[in-house]
Amino acid sequence: MTAVGTHVKMLVALDIDGTVMSSGGVVAAAVRRSIGLVRAAGHLLVLATGRSLAGALPVAELLGLADCYVVCSNGALTIRLDAGAPGGYHYARSELFDATAVIHRALELHPTVRVAVEEPGWGWRVSAPFGPGQLNGEQKTASVADLCVSPATRMVLAAPGVRQHLDALRATGVTVTPAGRAWLDVTGTGVTKASALEALRDKLDVPREATVAVGDSENDVEALVWAGRGISMGHAPAAVRAAADEVTGTVDEDGVATALDPLLPDIDTTLLPDLAAQLAVAVESAPGVAKLRVWHGSGADLAGAEIHSAIARAWVRHAPIAAIGGVTMLDLIAAADIAGLRYPTTDLGPSARWTRTDPAIGPALYELPLGRH
């Protein structure tokens, strides 16, 4: 494991199912809080999942993520969340492949295999219907010819015992990842979560040693090996745990929260509410003088809040403050007081004095300098 200082921005890749989210679809409060604090510390959070885009977007919304990258479909598709974009995201990267050869080979080896080809953002074309909850999004039954008609991001092969054909299917030149004995995920040659994360790391100019990945399944193995710090969940299969640098608790033990703790500054936020804790972590981890920037939507509640930091005589965005649902500027001042943060000294002593910025920058944008006592 690489030791990383508080002010080094890390790329933190988190699997969803069995890692961030339990099998019952629940995200524990401790995990949700840790994710908010890691983002407040300035780290670059990425969801990296085998889920399709249609399955990943609701989880991002549940976690309150509005401006992160999401790696979907085992690395075949990467999006950037953006509340102002159509559908709430931009496509950042896609890896398509011709599924014709692997579909025909699968039907030769296992004639009753069900085939599903992903339609990003909508659902799946399927050879036969899949059961409730097996696929994210809608389903449309299609002929074999229609399944092969256009390049795919990802496909699924499902049938009892289909895993025994793993090597034969890989021989067609695709990446095949098992998810149990009755389920295989298929992507293009060399396409994995790790390949997508490496492309994103390069795009964001993050050092390799400043990467963290947490996961629990076979489709996470390459990402755990790729990361500077690969962390397996405690309930993961032996092969997954063996691929990791360390093992954290199970999903029921909030293992993600434990794994992320070392990425936070060494201050005690245990008794602080989420908003105060995020402010404290953001100010403590900022590499220079910190300034809180907020802006409104159409009402009194805030639409967004960020900590900016002075670096080389310029203000640079350091971290989002995500816990602002239903929050006003007065609420932020109260949270800063609870966190023990200080304001600049004026003729009247320390005072929380908001400054209105240039209206051309954005709607109702205000700034407040903050520091530690």
Summary of the structure (lengths in Angstrom):
residues: 373
radius of gyration: 22.7
end to end distance: 32.5
largest distance: 82.7
contacts: 1257
relative contact order: 0.13
helix: 31%
strand: 28%
